[in-house]
Amino acid sequence: MTTAPKILIYLLRRDLRSTDNPILQEVSRLHQQSQHPFTHFLPIYVFPADQVEVSGFLRDSSEECPYPEARSYVGGFWRCGPFRAKFLAESVWDLKKQLEDVGSGLAIKVGYLHDVLRDILKRFKDGSDQKTESAAEVSEIWMTGEEGTEEKQEEKEVREVAEESGVKLKLWQDEKYLVDDRDLPNQNPEDLSDVFTSFRKTVEPLRDAPRKRLARPKRGSLPPLPPSIPSQADPFIIPDSFDSLIAALRKPLQDIGFGLPNPPEWPSNTGVQSAIPFPGGESHGQLRVRHLLHSGAMTKYKDNRNGLLGTDFSTKLSAWLALGCITARWIHWEMFDFEEGKDPEPLPLADIQSDFDHSNGDMRHAPGFGKGQNKGTEGVRFELLWRDYMRLCARKFGSKLFSIRGFRGDDQYKAVEWKPPPKTNSVPAPSADSENHNNARKVDLLPSSHPLTRFLEGRTGTGLIDATSRELFLTGYTSNRARQNHASFLAKHLRLDWRLGAEWYECMLVDYDVSSNWGNWCYVAGVGNDPRGEARKFNPVKQGVDYDPKGEFVKGWVGELSGVYGGKELQRGEELMGVLQAWRLPMEEKKKLGLEGVEWVDQPLVKIDFAVDRKNGGGKGGRGRGGGGGGMRGGRNDRGRGRGRGNWRSGPMDKDRATQAGTVQ
């Protein structure tokens, strides 16, 4: 009689990596013992139906999906848009390849995590899918604990399912951050300082703070997969190829315009490109770090981080960090070895192609190699600590992160009148691959003239804001500097419900992260732990003068302005003002550009009083930290549904924040 398998299940969420993974490290260690506590090991990733729309996985497209659409509560936006869906699929598939490379594998499922687990446990117990004579025994379930109210609820539901089946659940500490939780001076979340500088001083020097990174498991060091793995429960089916996986995720997201009557179109006459054209996955994240070191971009980080155009003005590591494809700790040790003049260890690349040909190459001629910590690598560590800090703020403030009154919740902010989202009209909107418009499902279109619609479409009439809106919609990314101004404009200039912005960032951003996104939106809206609160308000015209002095970013993404003044280099005075606020263009120039009578030109949502030649440089501008980018979070008038997740900076403003303006993005 064949011995029944004793299975350890590993439920993955945002720990999509094989290197520096404490769970894989422990599984490998236990498997080397003479007495194996587990005979088989089953890693599982579930596309969560409450956060990612899964109707594209239906076996029969005529069937009804058993789960509600994965839309945000306040604005009704998709919770995971096409850019993050693609990056997530690439990350999951890369991990599958990585695990197969060491002799294991990855089961991919869709649904609510507890539903999927319940079905798997039942079918293992029944033995209906088994190739052995007796039912398999699931001995334990391991998963990494995470911050966020939905995440905690998910863990609670998984625990309940495990207890129903008599299986032990072990929650592991999340180790994708810079400073290990066990090394924090204050273990009580309530003791976390509301001032970042105070927190920072408790863990300095940062170069000495991280624990050692963990090696990737060696080939054959993990237990094998079970002889049989329960298939996906009906009515869904899991694709057997990467292209089919991408197609299933994108299928429900192909409605033209995402409810916008005039969605941005890629400018054909400017030559702009995505600032984050990189694939998802551990392999590509590791290659990106090596590229940043080899090219000198990491060394120059502090000088270039406020850029608006290009791929290397900031690290662009945030998307990989958000999904746990790489860890802040791993980045630290890559920089440490670089600073010490140590050649990098070969990367275990599993079946990938990359434009970076120096991943395992000679670093000796790279700027800064072997010269100790420089201001660039120091700046990257500083920003990685901000990610740590915002995650700890999410732990401390809990559901307040999603409340319209934010962390503060005091009388001052209860009195703020946030404008609600506009009503929508349900109209037929054909999907991009639909030939029969009569059968197209209906979507809610926002009214064309509403301020929210014009903001999302990039038609506000304020150049820096419109360029940001269009870049975000078309690429899934925009810079930290742009995000700061974008969020401030919606919350402080338009006075719209700030949660609409947080939810839109969740939908659009490829680097969405719950703690950073919602914490930063709270901050910019004046309801977070910024001491200045309502008083902090960015002037996007002054910011444009400071950070886009030639108007290249605005002209690049707002194609209608690309030919302004014959395409010549703009002067800092009134010529630049006409790009940053098109209503200031001379009538003759408007006619040349075909902008006469255009709504966003002649009727901007906000006219900002600013002139470059004024004493002290013009009008008042904002400074501070940036932000990134819902399910039910509470009452209709209090909390948003789900979590807008993105990745700006992280944490409240203080002396450090007032002088820093970048982020590990």
ZAMARGU-4260 file (C-alpha; in steps of 0.2 Angstrom, whole numbers, plus 5000, padded with zeros to 4 digits):
<rodrens>
0) 5000/5000/5000 | 5007/5017/4995 | 5010/5029/5009 | 4998/5044/5010 | 5007/5060/5006
5) 5010/5073/5020 | 5008/5089/5011 | 5014/5107/5016 | 5004/5120/5007 | 5012/5137/5005
10) 4999/5151/5000 | 5008/5165/4991 | 5001/5183/4990 | 5014/5197/4989 | 5030/5186/4992
15) 5032/5181/4974 | 5051/5177/4974 | 5062/5162/4977 | 5077/5172/4984 | 5077/5179/5001
20) 5061/5170/5005 | 5061/5164/5023 | 5047/5151/5020 | 5057/5142/5006 | 5072/5143/5016
25) 5064/5134/5030 | 5056/5121/5019 | 5073/5117/5011 | 5081/5116/5028 | 5068/5104/5035
30) 5069/5093/5019 | 5087/5090/5022 | 5084/5082/5039 | 5083/5063/5041 | 5065/5064/5047
35) 5055/5074/5035 | 5040/5082/5043 | 5032/5084/5025 | 5034/5072/5010 | 5027/5085/4998
40) 5026/5103/4996 | 5013/5113/4986 | 5015/5132/4983 | 4999/5140/4977 | 4995/5157/4971
45) 4977/5163/4970 | 4972/5178/4959 | 4960/5186/4972 | 4943/5189/4966 | 4940/5203/4977
50) 4955/5213/4971 | 4957/5206/4953 | 4943/5204/4941 | 4942/5185/4937 | 4928/5184/4925
55) 4940/5181/4911 | 4944/5164/4918 | 4926/5157/4916 | 4926/5141/4907 | 4911/5146/4897
60) 4909/5165/4894 | 4890/5164/4894 | 4891/5158/4913 | 4889/5171/4927 | 4904/5174/4938
65) 4900/5169/4956 | 4910/5184/4963 | 4905/5202/4962 | 4915/5213/4950 | 4931/5218/4958
70) 4927/5237/4958 | 4931/5251/4970 | 4918/5257/4982 | 4918/5276/4980 | 4922/5278/4961
75) 4917/5260/4954 | 4934/5259/4946 | 4942/5242/4942 | 4953/5238/4957 | 4967/5231/4946
80) 4969/5239/4929 | 4978/5231/4914 | 4995/5237/4918 | 4996/5230/4935 | 4987/5214/4929
85) 5000/5211/4916 | 5014/5214/4928 | 5006/5203/4941 | 5004/5189/4928 | 5022/5191/4923
90) 5028/5190/4941 | 5017/5174/4945 | 5023/5166/4929 | 5041/5170/4933 | 5040/5163/4950
95) 5032/5147/4943 | 5048/5146/4931 | 5059/5149/4946 | 5052/5136/4957 | 5052/5123/4942
100) 5070/5127/4940 | 5074/5121/4958 | 5063/5106/4956 | 5047/5112/4963 | 5032/5121/4954
105) 5017/5133/4957 | 4999/5129/4957 | 4989/5144/4950 | 4970/5147/4955 | 4957/5160/4955
110) 4943/5165/4968 | 4943/5170/4986 | 4958/5163/4995 | 4947/5154/5008 | 4936/5147/4995
115) 4950/5140/4985 | 4958/5133/5001 | 4942/5124/5007 | 4940/5116/4990 | 4958/5110/4989
120) 4958/5103/5007 | 4941/5094/5004 | 4947/5086/4988 | 4964/5080/4996 | 4954/5073/5010
125) 4942/5064/4999 | 4956/5057/4988 | 4946/5061/4973 | 4960/5068/4963 | 4974/5057/4970
130) 4985/5044/4962 | 4988/5035/4978 | 4977/5022/4987 | 4974/5033/5002 | 4969/5051/5004
135) 4982/5064/5006 | 4985/5073/5022 | 4988/5091/5022 | 4999/5093/5038 | 5001/5112/5038
140) 4997/5128/5029 | 5010/5142/5029 | 5008/5160/5022 | 5015/5177/5025 | 5006/5189/5036
145) 5003/5206/5028 | 4996/5223/5034 | 4979/5230/5028 | 4961/5227/5034 | 4957/5216/5019
150) 4973/5206/5021 | 4969/5203/5039 | 4952/5198/5035 | 4959/5186/5022 | 4970/5178/5035
155) 4956/5176/5047 | 4946/5167/5034 | 4960/5156/5030 | 4963/5152/5048 | 4944/5147/5050
160) 4945/5135/5035 | 4961/5127/5042 | 4953/5125/5059 | 4937/5117/5051 | 4949/5104/5043
165) 4960/5102/5058 | 4975/5109/5049 | 4988/5120/5057 | 4990/5137/5050 | 5007/5146/5052
170) 5008/5165/5048 | 5026/5170/5044 | 5033/5187/5046 | 5034/5198/5031 | 5052/5200/5027
175) 5052/5210/5011 | 5056/5226/5020 | 5073/5234/5025 | 5073/5233/5044 | 5066/5217/5051
180) 5051/5218/5063 | 5061/5209/5076 | 5074/5223/5077 | 5062/5237/5079 | 5064/5246/5096
185) 5045/5248/5098 | 5035/5232/5096 | 5019/5240/5100 | 5011/5248/5085 | 5004/5262/5096
190) 5022/5267/5101 | 5027/5271/5083 | 5031/5290/5081 | 5020/5300/5070 | 5036/5309/5064
195) 5047/5300/5052 | 5063/5307/5059 | 5060/5301/5076 | 5057/5283/5069 | 5073/5284/5058
200) 5084/5289/5072 | 5079/5273/5081 | 5086/5262/5067 | 5101/5271/5061 | 5114/5269/5054
205) 5104/5261/5040 | 5119/5253/5032 | 5120/5242/5047 | 5102/5239/5050 | 5096/5225/5038
210) 5098/5207/5043 | 5107/5195/5030 | 5098/5190/5015 | 5093/5172/5012 | 5099/5162/4997
215) 5088/5154/4984 | 5085/5136/4987 | 5096/5124/4978 | 5090/5112/4965 | 5082/5097/4973
220) 5082/5104/4990 | 5063/5106/4991 | 5051/5092/4993 | 5042/5087/4977 | 5025/5092/4972
225) 5010/5081/4977 | 5007/5066/4965 | 4991/5075/4960 | 4985/5093/4963 | 4966/5097/4963
230) 4961/5106/4948 | 4953/5123/4948 | 4935/5123/4954 | 4921/5127/4942 | 4916/5138/4934
235) 4934/5143/4931 | 4948/5136/4921 | 4966/5140/4923 | 4976/5143/4906 | 4991/5132/4903
240) 5001/5146/4894 | 5007/5163/4899 | 4999/5171/4884 | 4982/5163/4889 | 4984/5169/4907
245) 4987/5187/4901 | 4972/5186/4890 | 4961/5180/4904 | 4966/5194/4915 | 4964/5207/4901
250) 4947/5201/4894 | 4936/5210/4906 | 4947/5225/4906 | 4945/5229/4888 | 4930/5241/4889
255) 4936/5256/4879 | 4940/5271/4890 | 4937/5264/4907 | 4921/5274/4908 | 4929/5290/4902
260) 4920/5298/4887 | 4936/5305/4880 | 4950/5294/4886 | 4968/5299/4883 | 4976/5293/4867
265) 4995/5290/4864 | 5003/5306/4857 | 5009/5302/4840 | 5020/5317/4837 | 5030/5318/4853
270) 5041/5303/4854 | 5037/5300/4873 | 5039/5282/4879 | 5034/5273/4895 | 5045/5277/4910
275) 5043/5259/4916 | 5043/5247/4901 | 5050/5233/4912 | 5042/5215/4914 | 5036/5209/4931
280) 5045/5195/4940 | 5059/5192/4952 | 5071/5189/4938 | 5068/5205/4930 | 5068/5214/4946
285) 5085/5208/4950 | 5092/5212/4933 | 5085/5230/4936 | 5095/5232/4952 | 5111/5226/4943
290) 5108/5238/4929 | 5105/5253/4941 | 5122/5249/4949 | 5132/5245/4933 | 5125/5261/4924
295) 5128/5273/4938 | 5110/5277/4940 | 5110/5271/4958 | 5125/5281/4962 | 5117/5297/4954
300) 5100/5293/4961 | 5099/5308/4973 | 5104/5320/4959 | 5091/5313/4947 | 5076/5307/4957
305) 5065/5322/4953 | 5065/5319/4934 | 5049/5317/4924 | 5055/5309/4908 | 5065/5293/4905
310) 5068/5276/4913 | 5083/5280/4925 | 5079/5296/4934 | 5073/5285/4948 | 5075/5267/4952
315) 5058/5261/4946 | 5059/5246/4959 | 5043/5250/4967 | 5032/5238/4957 | 5044/5223/4961
320) 5044/5228/4979 | 5025/5229/4980 | 5023/5211/4975 | 5038/5205/4985 | 5047/5200/4969
325) 5063/5207/4977 | 5065/5213/4995 | 5072/5229/5001 | 5085/5219/5011 | 5091/5211/4995
330) 5093/5228/4987 | 5103/5234/5002 | 5115/5219/5001 | 5117/5222/4982 | 5122/5240/4986
335) 5133/5235/5000 | 5143/5223/4990 | 5144/5236/4976 | 5150/5249/4989 | 5163/5237/4996
340) 5170/5233/4978 | 5164/5215/4978 | 5159/5207/4962 | 5141/5202/4961 | 5135/5184/4963
345) 5128/5176/4947 | 5110/5178/4946 | 5099/5162/4945 | 5090/5167/4929 | 5076/5155/4925
350) 5071/5155/4906 | 5070/5174/4904 | 5077/5186/4891 | 5083/5203/4895 | 5091/5219/4887
355) 5103/5220/4902 | 5118/5210/4897 | 5128/5214/4912 | 5118/5206/4926 | 5133/5195/4931
360) 5146/5206/4923 | 5161/5216/4928 | 5156/5231/4939 | 5174/5238/4941 | 5171/5252/4929
365) 5154/5257/4936 | 5153/5274/4944 | 5155/5273/4963 | 5161/5254/4963 | 5171/5250/4978
370) 5171/5268/4985 | 5159/5265/5000 | 5142/5272/5003 | 5138/5287/4992 | 5124/5300/4992
375) 5114/5289/4979 | 5115/5273/4988 | 5112/5282/5005 | 5097/5290/4997 | 5090/5274/4991
380) 5091/5266/5008 | 5082/5282/5015 | 5068/5279/5003 | 5067/5260/5007 | 5065/5265/5025
385) 5050/5276/5020 | 5042/5261/5013 | 5045/5252/5030 | 5038/5267/5039 | 5022/5268/5029
390) 5018/5250/5032 | 5020/5252/5050 | 5009/5267/5049 | 4996/5256/5041 | 4998/5244/5056
395) 4996/5257/5068 | 4981/5266/5061 | 4972/5251/5053 | 4955/5255/5045 | 4958/5274/5047
400) 4969/5273/5032 | 4953/5271/5022 | 4942/5283/5031 | 4937/5299/5022 | 4943/5308/5038
405) 4960/5299/5037 | 4972/5296/5052 | 4966/5312/5060 | 4947/5310/5061 | 4946/5326/5072
410) 4933/5340/5071 | 4943/5351/5059 | 4943/5337/5046 | 4925/5331/5049 | 4920/5349/5044
415) 4928/5347/5027 | 4915/5346/5013 | 4922/5334/5001 | 4913/5334/4984 | 4905/5317/4980
420) 4908/5307/4964 | 4897/5311/4949 | 4882/5301/4944 | 4886/5290/4929 | 4875/5285/4914
425) 4875/5267/4909 | 4878/5265/4891 | 4883/5251/4879 | 4902/5252/4877 | 4909/5239/4865
430) 4925/5230/4871 | 4940/5232/4861 | 4939/5214/4853 | 4920/5214/4851 | 4912/5214/4834
435) 4894/5214/4840 | 4891/5230/4848 | 4873/5225/4853 | 4880/5212/4864 | 4892/5223/4873
440) 4890/5224/4891 | 4886/5241/4898 | 4898/5252/4908 | 4895/5268/4917 | 4901/5283/4908
445) 4906/5298/4918 | 4898/5315/4913 | 4910/5323/4901 | 4911/5340/4909 | 4912/5335/4927
450) 4929/5340/4935 | 4933/5322/4940 | 4931/5317/4922 | 4942/5331/4915 | 4955/5327/4929
455) 4956/5308/4924 | 4956/5312/4906 | 4969/5326/4907 | 4958/5340/4902 | 4959/5352/4917
460) 4969/5365/4908 | 4984/5364/4920 | 4998/5357/4910 | 5008/5347/4923 | 4991/5339/4930
465) 4985/5335/4912 | 5002/5327/4907 | 5002/5317/4923 | 4984/5311/4920 | 4988/5305/4902
470) 5005/5297/4906 | 4996/5288/4921 | 4982/5282/4910 | 4993/5277/4895 | 5007/5268/4904
475) 5002/5264/4922 | 5016/5275/4929 | 5020/5293/4933 | 5034/5300/4943 | 5034/5304/4962
480) 5035/5323/4959 | 5020/5322/4947 | 5010/5311/4959 | 5012/5324/4973 | 5005/5338/4962
485) 4992/5327/4954 | 4985/5321/4971 | 4986/5339/4979 | 4976/5346/4964 | 4962/5334/4966
490) 4960/5335/4984 | 4965/5353/4988 | 4961/5363/4971 | 4946/5353/4966 | 4940/5348/4983
495) 4934/5331/4976 | 4933/5316/4988 | 4952/5311/4989 | 4947/5292/4990 | 4942/5294/4971
500) 4961/5298/4968 | 4967/5283/4979 | 4955/5271/4970 | 4960/5277/4953 | 4978/5275/4957
505) 4974/5257/4963 | 4967/5254/4946 | 4980/5262/4935 | 4997/5261/4944 | 5008/5246/4940
510) 5017/5249/4957 | 5001/5249/4968 | 5005/5246/4986 | 4991/5248/5000 | 5001/5256/5013
515) 5010/5268/5003 | 4996/5273/4992 | 4982/5276/5005 | 4994/5283/5017 | 5001/5296/5005
520) 4983/5301/4999 | 4978/5304/5017 | 4994/5314/5019 | 4991/5325/5003 | 4973/5327/5007
525) 4977/5334/5024 | 4969/5320/5034 | 4985/5310/5037 | 4999/5313/5049 | 5006/5329/5040
530) 5008/5342/5054 | 5003/5355/5041 | 4987/5346/5036 | 4975/5358/5026 | 4989/5371/5025
535) 5000/5361/5013 | 4994/5364/4995 | 5005/5362/4980 | 5005/5375/4966 | 5007/5365/4950
540) 5012/5380/4940 | 5027/5384/4951 | 5031/5365/4952 | 5031/5365/4933 | 5043/5380/4932
545) 5054/5371/4945 | 5054/5353/4938 | 5049/5355/4920 | 5057/5372/4915 | 5057/5368/4897
550) 5040/5361/4896 | 5046/5345/4889 | 5036/5334/4900 | 5020/5343/4897 | 5023/5345/4878
555) 5027/5326/4878 | 5011/5320/4885 | 4999/5334/4880 | 5002/5332/4861 | 4991/5346/4857
560) 5004/5358/4864 | 5019/5349/4856 | 5021/5362/4842 | 5019/5377/4853 | 5029/5392/4847
565) 5035/5381/4832 | 5042/5368/4843 | 5056/5379/4848 | 5064/5378/4866 | 5053/5388/4877
570) 5059/5403/4887 | 5056/5403/4906 | 5044/5417/4905 | 5027/5419/4897 | 5031/5406/4884
575) 5032/5392/4897 | 5017/5399/4906 | 5007/5396/4890 | 5012/5377/4891 | 5008/5376/4910
580) 4992/5385/4908 | 4986/5385/4890 | 4973/5399/4893 | 4988/5411/4894 | 4993/5407/4876
585) 4991/5422/4864 | 4976/5420/4853 | 4986/5419/4837 | 4996/5404/4845 | 4980/5395/4850
590) 4974/5397/4832 | 4990/5389/4825 | 4988/5375/4837 | 4969/5372/4833 | 4965/5376/4851
595) 4953/5390/4849 | 4937/5387/4858 | 4944/5370/4866 | 4936/5368/4883 | 4951/5364/4893
600) 4960/5379/4885 | 4947/5392/4887 | 4939/5386/4902 | 4952/5378/4914 | 4945/5370/4930
605) 4957/5381/4940 | 4966/5397/4935 | 4982/5398/4946 | 4989/5415/4949 | 5008/5414/4946
610) 5021/5423/4936 | 5040/5419/4935 | 5046/5436/4936 | 5038/5440/4952 | 5049/5444/4967
615) 5055/5427/4975 | 5050/5418/4960 | 5031/5419/4959 | 5017/5412/4968 | 5017/5400/4983
620) 5021/5382/4979 | 5020/5366/4989 | 5034/5355/4995 | 5034/5338/5003 | 5032/5320/5000
625) 5023/5311/4986 | 5011/5297/4985 | 5005/5282/4975 | 4991/5275/4972 | 4944/5248/4983
630) 4930/5231/4992 | 4920/5237/5006 | 4929/5247/5019 | 4915/5254/5030 | 4900/5265/5029
635) 4896/5273/5012 | 4900/5291/5019 | 4915/5286/5028 | 4927/5273/5020 | 4931/5268/5003
640) 4929/5251/4996 | 4945/5241/4994 | 4962/5249/4994 | 4969/5261/4981 | 4986/5255/4980
645) 5001/5263/4972 | 5018/5269/4977 | 5024/5286/4981 | 5034/5291/4996 | 5029/5285/5013
650) 5025/5294/5029 | 5022/5311/5037 | 5031/5327/5033 | 5044/5332/5044 | 5062/5340/5042
655) 5068/5325/5032 | 5052/5325/5021 | 5053/5344/5018 | 5070/5342/5010 | 5068/5326/5001
660) 5057/5323/4986 | 5061/5307/4978 | 5055/5289/4981 | 5060/5271/4977 | 5049/5270/4962
</rodrens>
